[in-house]
Amino acid sequence: MTTLRSMLRAGRRIGLARHAAVTRGAYHGVTSVPAAAARGLASSAAGPAAVRSARSRVASFEAFARSGAASSRAFSAEGENKDDAEEDADDGEGTDEGDEETEKLRAELSERDAQVKDLNDKLLRTLADMENLRERTRRQAEAAEKFAIQGFCKDLLDVADNLGRAVSTVEVDEDADATKTVVTLKSLREGVLMVEKQLASTLAKHGVEKYDPTGEPFDANDHMALFNVPLVEGAEAGTVAAVTKAGYRLHDRVIRAAEVGVYQA
């Protein structure tokens, strides 16, 4: 925009210069024509009255030409002064606009810097929180793995206490008679049966189930065949004939297969 205005002012100045040149040429032409006419009239045979009239007209033309040239110079100077004033005003406006734009950009830059600082602070805090969470989760996982069977062990303690009481009821006496020995053994058996019942209840509480597959078809997923048994009347080949060790399941998952003997076809 400033370049276009400068070009327009330069064009205006060139036009004013041409107009002034034309005006000065017209002035010289006008003054030369009346002078030549006056000389012609003076050299002619006209009288004094005609000479005075011609000189008066020449003076009028010269005054008119001088006034035109002066007006042209004044007009040219006024145009140049006007152009200079407009140029100064445009420069001032351009400077003001540039300052406003600079201040706006500085404000935006300051705002962006503040946002970057805030986001950087939030990022650092988030990273610290994630690291703390990771460390806390790791400790909790280790603790859960280490103390996972804490409840199960606590329940087994009662079983161990009862088993100890059952053993303590048996007194070893080499001189005891058979009757006393039988009574002691019966008491021990009853105590062991109570401990076994309590142990089965504790295992069931934690999802452990005991199973006996006698008479069931052999299943390699639940049974481990240790020996074969000859087929007898009324039995089916491929079924479980005997169980040497019972199997256990934990929530329907076999944790120990039953050791069995299978009828052979």
C-alpha positions as CSV (number, residue, x, y, z in Angstrom):
1,M,0.0,0.0,0.0
2,T,2.8,2.4,0.8
3,T,4.6,1.7,-2.5
4,L,1.4,2.4,-4.4
5,R,0.9,5.7,-2.7
6,S,4.5,6.7,-3.4
7,M,4.1,5.9,-7.1
8,L,0.9,8.0,-7.2
9,R,2.7,11.0,-5.6
10,A,5.6,10.7,-8.1
11,G,3.2,10.7,-11.0
12,R,1.4,13.7,-9.6
13,R,4.7,15.6,-9.2
14,I,5.7,14.8,-12.8
15,G,2.3,16.1,-14.0
16,L,2.7,19.3,-12.0
17,A,6.2,19.8,-13.5
18,R,4.9,19.4,-17.0
19,H,2.1,21.9,-16.3
20,A,4.6,24.4,-15.0
21,A,6.8,24.0,-18.1
22,V,3.9,24.5,-20.4
23,T,2.8,27.6,-18.5
24,R,6.3,29.1,-18.7
25,G,6.4,28.4,-22.5
26,A,3.0,30.1,-22.9
27,Y,4.3,33.1,-21.0
28,H,7.3,33.5,-23.2
29,G,5.1,33.1,-26.3
30,V,2.6,35.6,-25.1
31,T,5.3,38.2,-24.3
32,S,7.1,37.7,-27.6
33,V,3.9,38.1,-29.7
34,P,2.9,41.5,-28.3
35,A,6.5,42.7,-28.5
36,A,6.7,41.8,-32.1
37,A,3.3,43.5,-32.8
38,A,4.4,46.6,-31.0
39,R,7.6,46.8,-33.0
40,G,5.6,46.3,-36.2
41,L,3.2,49.1,-35.2
42,A,6.1,51.4,-34.2
43,S,7.8,50.9,-37.6
44,S,4.5,51.5,-39.5
45,A,3.2,54.8,-40.5
46,A,0.6,54.7,-37.7
47,G,0.2,57.7,-35.5
48,P,1.1,58.1,-31.8
49,A,-2.3,57.0,-30.7
50,A,-2.0,53.6,-32.3
51,V,1.5,53.1,-30.7
52,R,0.2,53.9,-27.2
53,S,-2.7,51.4,-27.7
54,A,-0.4,48.7,-28.8
55,R,1.9,49.2,-25.9
56,S,-1.0,49.1,-23.5
57,R,-2.1,45.7,-24.9
58,V,1.4,44.4,-24.6
59,A,1.6,45.4,-20.9
60,S,-1.8,43.7,-20.2
61,F,-0.5,40.4,-21.9
62,E,2.7,40.5,-19.9
63,A,0.8,41.0,-16.6
64,F,-1.5,38.1,-17.5
65,A,1.4,35.8,-18.3
66,R,3.2,36.7,-15.1
67,S,0.1,36.0,-13.0
68,G,-0.4,32.6,-14.7
69,A,3.2,31.5,-14.1
70,A,3.0,32.6,-10.5
71,S,-0.2,30.7,-10.1
72,S,1.4,27.6,-11.6
73,R,4.3,27.8,-9.3
74,A,2.1,28.3,-6.3
75,F,-0.1,25.4,-7.4
76,S,3.0,23.2,-7.9
77,A,4.4,24.1,-4.4
78,E,1.0,23.5,-2.8
79,G,0.7,20.1,-4.4
80,E,4.2,19.2,-3.3
81,N,3.5,20.3,0.3
82,K,0.2,18.4,0.2
83,D,2.0,15.2,-1.0
84,D,4.7,15.6,1.7
85,A,2.0,16.0,4.4
86,E,0.1,12.9,3.1
87,E,3.3,10.9,3.0
88,D,4.2,11.9,6.6
89,A,0.6,11.0,7.7
90,D,0.9,7.6,6.0
91,D,4.2,7.0,7.5
92,G,2.8,7.8,11.0
93,E,-0.2,5.5,10.4
94,G,2.1,2.7,9.2
95,T,4.3,3.1,12.3
96,D,1.2,3.0,14.6
97,E,-0.1,-0.1,12.9
98,G,3.3,-1.7,13.1
99,D,3.5,-1.0,16.8
100,E,0.1,-2.4,17.5
101,E,0.9,-5.6,15.5
102,T,4.2,-6.0,17.4
103,E,2.4,-5.6,20.8
104,K,-0.2,-8.1,19.7
105,L,2.4,-10.6,18.7
106,R,4.3,-10.1,22.0
107,A,1.1,-10.7,24.0
108,E,0.4,-13.9,22.0
109,L,3.9,-15.1,22.5
110,S,3.7,-14.4,26.3
111,E,0.4,-16.4,26.4
112,R,2.0,-19.3,24.5
113,D,5.0,-19.3,26.8
114,A,2.7,-19.5,29.9
115,Q,0.7,-22.3,28.3
116,V,3.9,-24.3,27.5
117,K,5.1,-23.8,31.1
118,D,1.8,-25.0,32.5
119,L,1.6,-28.0,30.3
120,N,5.2,-28.9,31.1
121,D,4.4,-28.7,34.8
122,K,1.4,-30.9,34.4
123,L,3.4,-33.4,32.4
124,L,6.1,-33.7,35.1
125,R,3.4,-34.2,37.7
126,T,1.7,-36.9,35.7
127,L,5.0,-38.7,35.1
128,A,5.7,-38.6,38.9
129,D,2.2,-39.9,39.7
130,M,2.6,-42.7,37.2
131,E,5.9,-43.7,38.6
132,N,4.5,-43.7,42.1
133,L,1.5,-45.8,41.0
134,R,3.8,-48.3,39.2
135,E,5.9,-48.7,42.4
136,R,2.8,-49.1,44.6
137,T,1.3,-51.6,42.2
138,R,4.5,-53.6,42.2
139,R,4.6,-53.7,46.0
140,Q,1.0,-54.8,46.2
141,A,1.5,-57.5,43.7
142,E,4.5,-58.9,45.6
143,A,2.5,-58.8,48.8
144,A,-0.5,-60.5,47.2
145,E,1.8,-63.2,45.9
146,K,3.6,-63.7,49.2
147,F,0.5,-63.7,51.4
148,A,-2.1,-65.2,49.0
149,I,-2.5,-68.4,51.1
150,Q,-2.7,-66.5,54.4
151,G,-6.3,-67.3,55.0
152,F,-5.9,-70.9,54.0
153,C,-3.0,-71.3,56.4
154,K,-4.9,-69.7,59.2
155,D,-7.7,-72.2,58.8
156,L,-5.3,-75.1,58.8
157,L,-4.0,-74.1,62.2
158,D,-7.1,-75.4,63.9
159,V,-6.6,-78.7,62.1
160,A,-3.1,-78.9,63.4
161,D,-4.2,-78.1,66.9
162,N,-6.8,-80.8,66.9
163,L,-4.3,-83.3,65.5
164,G,-1.9,-82.5,68.3
165,R,-4.7,-83.0,70.9
166,A,-5.5,-86.4,69.4
167,V,-1.9,-87.5,69.6
168,S,-1.6,-86.2,73.2
169,T,-4.4,-88.5,74.4
170,V,-2.4,-91.6,73.6
171,E,-0.1,-92.6,76.4
172,V,2.7,-95.1,75.7
173,D,2.7,-97.7,78.5
174,E,4.5,-101.0,77.8
175,D,2.9,-102.6,80.9
176,A,-0.7,-101.7,79.9
177,D,-3.1,-104.6,79.4
178,A,-4.9,-105.3,76.1
179,T,-8.2,-103.7,77.3
180,K,-6.5,-100.4,78.1
181,T,-4.7,-100.4,74.8
182,V,-7.9,-101.0,72.9
183,V,-9.6,-98.1,74.6
184,T,-6.7,-95.9,73.9
185,L,-6.7,-96.8,70.2
186,K,-10.4,-96.2,69.9
187,S,-10.0,-92.8,71.4
188,L,-7.1,-92.0,69.0
189,R,-9.2,-93.2,66.0
190,E,-12.1,-91.0,67.0
191,G,-9.7,-88.0,67.3
192,V,-8.1,-88.6,64.0
193,L,-11.5,-89.0,62.3
194,M,-12.6,-85.6,63.8
195,V,-9.4,-84.0,62.5
196,E,-9.9,-85.5,59.0
197,K,-13.5,-84.2,59.0
198,Q,-12.3,-80.8,60.0
199,L,-9.5,-80.8,57.4
200,A,-12.1,-81.8,54.6
201,S,-14.3,-78.9,55.8
202,T,-11.4,-76.4,55.7
203,L,-10.4,-77.6,52.2
204,A,-13.9,-77.3,50.9
205,K,-14.1,-73.8,52.3
206,H,-11.3,-72.8,50.0
207,G,-12.7,-74.6,47.0
208,V,-10.7,-77.8,47.3
209,E,-12.8,-80.9,46.7
210,K,-11.8,-84.6,47.1
211,Y,-13.2,-87.1,44.7
212,D,-13.1,-90.9,44.5
213,P,-13.7,-92.3,40.9
214,T,-14.3,-95.9,41.8
215,G,-16.6,-97.6,39.2
216,E,-16.4,-94.6,36.8
217,P,-15.1,-94.8,33.2
218,F,-11.4,-94.1,33.0
219,D,-10.6,-90.5,32.1
220,A,-7.0,-89.6,31.4
221,N,-7.7,-86.0,32.4
222,D,-8.8,-86.9,36.0
223,H,-7.2,-90.3,36.5
224,M,-3.7,-91.8,36.5
225,A,-3.7,-95.5,35.7
226,L,-1.0,-97.3,37.7
227,F,-2.0,-100.9,37.0
228,N,-4.5,-103.2,35.3
229,V,-7.1,-105.4,37.0
230,P,-8.4,-108.6,35.4
231,L,-12.0,-108.2,34.3
232,V,-14.5,-109.8,36.6
233,E,-18.2,-110.7,36.2
234,G,-20.4,-107.7,36.4
235,A,-17.6,-105.1,35.7
236,E,-17.1,-103.2,32.5
237,A,-13.7,-103.0,30.8
238,G,-12.1,-99.6,31.0
239,T,-13.7,-98.6,34.3
240,V,-11.8,-97.8,37.5
241,A,-11.4,-101.0,39.6
242,A,-9.5,-99.5,42.6
243,V,-8.3,-96.2,43.9
244,T,-4.9,-96.1,45.7
245,K,-4.9,-92.3,46.1
246,A,-7.9,-90.0,45.9
247,G,-7.9,-87.0,43.6
248,Y,-8.5,-83.3,44.4
249,R,-10.0,-80.4,42.4
250,L,-9.6,-76.7,43.0
251,H,-12.7,-74.9,41.6
252,D,-13.3,-77.6,39.0
253,R,-9.6,-77.7,38.1
254,V,-7.7,-80.9,38.8
255,I,-4.8,-80.2,41.1
256,R,-4.0,-83.9,41.7
257,A,-5.2,-86.8,39.5
258,A,-6.5,-89.9,41.3
259,E,-4.2,-92.9,41.1
260,V,-6.3,-95.9,40.0
261,G,-6.3,-99.4,38.7
262,V,-8.4,-100.1,35.6
263,Y,-10.2,-103.2,34.5
264,Q,-8.5,-104.8,31.5
265,A,-10.6,-106.1,28.6
